Amino acid sequence: MIVSRVAVTTTHDRASTIERTLLTHQLEPVVLPCIEVIAAPESVLDEVRSLSGDADSIVITSSRVVDLIWSPGGMPDVPVTAVGDSTAAAVEAAGGNIEMASHSGAGELIRKLAPTVAGRSVVFPHAAGADPSTIESLEKAGARVTAIPVYETRPIAPGLDPVDVVIFGSPSAITGWRRSRGLDDLVVAVIGETTGQALAEHGYEAHVIPDRPDYEALVIALGDYLRERSLA
C-alpha cells in the first residue's frame, strides 16, 4: 500500500494520539486543525461538578467533557453512562464509575439506558449545539435531565499542506475545512453517522465510517479501505 498523507483535523491537544495510531498503520499524519474549543466559564463547570455529585446518573458523550470538568481521580462516585471507548477511558482515568458504555454511538446508549432512568436525575454535560435527540430521548424515558453546555467548538480554516486523505471527528471540523479547502479527489473518513450526515449536507459522501465512534476504529477502517483500494 502506498503511504497516504492523512489530514488530522481535530485540535492540536488531541492530535498526538491520532498521529501515533496513524503511524502504527503506516499512514503519514498531517496535523491541520479545523476547530478550536472554547470552554464554558469556570462558574458553569463548577455548577456541573456540584450537580453531578447529587445526581443519580451522569451521561457523557465525549472525553473532552471529562477533561474539562474533572481532574484525574476527581469524578464523584455516581454511575456514568459513556459513549465510545475513549470517553469510557477518560471517565475511568478521572475516577468515575462506569455503569454502562456504548460502542456504537449515542443512539445505542439511549436504547440501553432508557429502561433504567425513569424518575432518576440525570446530568448531561455536553458541547454547545449537540444533537438534542439525546436529551429528548432521556426525557421521554422519564428522566429528570439537567443538560448544560460546557464547551463550544468553533470552525477554523486549516493550512494548505498537501494530503491524500482527510479525517473528520465532528461536523464543525468539516465546516472549518471547507473555509479554505475542497474535498474533490480526497478520501474522506468520518468518525460516526452524525459527522457523515453533516458531510452529506456539504454534498459529499464519506468513504469510511467505522463501526464504533472512536479514532482507533476510524484509523483501522481507513487502513482497510486504502489497502482494498490499492489492490483494485
SVG drawing of the C-alpha trace seen along z (x, -y; Angstrom):
<svg xmlns="http://www.w3.org/2000/svg" viewBox="-42 -32 46 38">
<polyline fill="none" stroke="black" stroke-width="0.4" points="0.0,0.0 1.3,-3.5 1.8,-5.6 -1.0,-8.2 -0.8,-11.6 -3.8,-11.9 -5.1,-15.3 -5.9,-15.2 -8.5,-18.0 -9.0,-18.0 -7.3,-20.3 -3.6,-20.1 -4.0,-18.8 -5.9,-15.7 -3.9,-15.2 -0.9,-13.4 -2.8,-10.3 -4.3,-10.1 -0.8,-10.7 0.6,-7.7 -2.3,-5.5 -1.8,-6.5 1.9,-5.9 1.3,-2.4 -0.8,-1.7 1.8,-3.0 -0.1,-6.2 1.5,-9.7 -0.3,-12.2 -0.5,-15.9 -2.0,-18.0 -4.3,-20.6 -6.7,-21.7 -10.1,-22.8 -11.6,-23.6 -10.9,-25.4 -12.5,-24.6 -13.8,-27.3 -14.6,-26.1 -17.5,-27.5 -16.7,-29.8 -15.4,-28.2 -18.6,-29.0 -20.5,-26.8 -18.0,-24.0 -18.3,-24.3 -22.1,-24.1 -21.7,-20.8 -19.4,-19.4 -21.9,-20.3 -24.9,-18.9 -23.1,-15.8 -22.3,-14.9 -26.0,-14.9 -27.3,-13.2 -28.5,-9.6 -26.6,-9.3 -24.2,-11.2 -24.3,-10.9 -21.1,-11.7 -20.7,-11.5 -17.2,-13.0 -13.9,-12.6 -13.4,-16.3 -16.2,-16.9 -14.3,-14.8 -11.0,-16.6 -12.6,-20.0 -14.5,-19.3 -12.7,-16.7 -9.1,-16.2 -7.7,-12.7 -9.5,-10.9 -11.8,-13.8 -15.1,-12.4 -17.9,-11.7 -19.0,-8.1 -22.1,-8.5 -23.0,-5.9 -21.8,-7.1 -23.0,-6.2 -20.4,-6.8 -20.4,-6.9 -17.2,-5.4 -14.1,-3.7 -12.1,-6.9 -14.9,-8.5 -15.1,-5.5 -11.3,-5.5 -11.4,-9.2 -14.1,-8.6 -12.1,-5.7 -8.9,-7.9 -10.9,-10.6 -12.0,-8.0 -15.5,-7.7 -17.9,-4.8 -18.9,-3.3 -22.4,-1.9 -23.0,-1.5 -20.9,-2.1 -21.9,-2.2 -19.5,-1.4 -21.9,-2.4 -22.9,-6.0 -25.5,-7.8 -28.5,-6.1 -27.4,-2.7 -26.6,-4.2 -30.1,-5.7 -31.8,-2.5 -29.8,-0.6 -30.3,-3.3 -34.0,-4.2 -35.5,-1.3 -33.4,-2.4 -33.8,-6.1 -37.5,-6.8 -37.7,-9.1 -33.9,-9.5 -32.0,-12.8 -29.5,-12.7 -26.8,-15.3 -25.7,-15.6 -22.7,-18.0 -22.2,-18.4 -21.0,-20.5 -23.0,-23.6 -25.1,-22.7 -25.1,-19.0 -27.8,-16.8 -30.9,-17.4 -32.2,-13.9 -30.2,-12.6 -31.9,-15.0 -35.3,-14.4 -34.9,-10.6 -33.9,-10.7 -36.8,-12.9 -39.2,-10.7 -38.0,-7.8 -38.9,-9.7 -35.6,-11.0 -35.2,-14.4 -32.5,-15.8 -30.1,-18.7 -28.3,-19.4 -25.5,-22.0 -23.2,-23.1 -19.6,-23.0 -17.7,-23.9 -18.2,-25.3 -16.5,-24.1 -15.7,-26.8 -14.6,-26.1 -11.3,-27.5 -9.7,-27.3 -6.8,-24.8 -3.4,-25.2 -2.9,-24.2 -0.4,-21.3 -1.0,-18.6 -2.9,-15.5 -4.5,-12.4 -7.0,-11.7 -8.9,-13.8 -10.5,-12.5 -13.2,-14.4 -14.3,-13.9 -17.1,-16.5 -19.4,-18.5 -17.6,-21.7 -14.3,-20.3 -16.0,-19.8 -17.2,-23.4 -13.7,-24.6 -12.1,-22.6 -14.5,-24.0 -13.5,-27.5 -10.2,-27.1 -10.1,-23.7 -12.2,-21.4 -12.8,-17.7 -12.7,-16.6 -10.2,-13.8 -9.6,-13.1 -10.5,-10.0 -12.8,-11.2 -13.2,-9.3 -15.6,-10.4 -15.9,-9.2 -19.6,-8.5 -23.1,-8.8 -23.7,-12.4 -20.5,-13.6 -21.3,-11.6 -24.7,-13.4 -23.0,-16.7 -20.6,-15.8 -23.7,-14.9 -25.0,-18.4 -21.9,-19.7 -22.6,-17.5 -20.1,-14.6 -20.3,-11.0 -17.9,-9.5 -15.7,-6.7 -15.1,-5.4 -17.3,-5.3 -16.1,-2.9 -18.5,-0.6 -17.8,-2.4 -17.3,-6.2 -13.6,-6.5 -10.4,-7.4 -8.7,-4.0 -11.6,-2.3 -11.6,-5.0 -7.9,-4.6 -8.3,-0.8 -11.2,-1.1 -9.4,-3.7 -6.3,-1.4 -8.5,1.5 -10.2,-0.8 -6.9,-2.1 -5.5,1.4 -8.5,2.7 -8.4,-0.4 -4.7,0.2 -5.5,3.8 -8.4,2.8"/>
</svg>
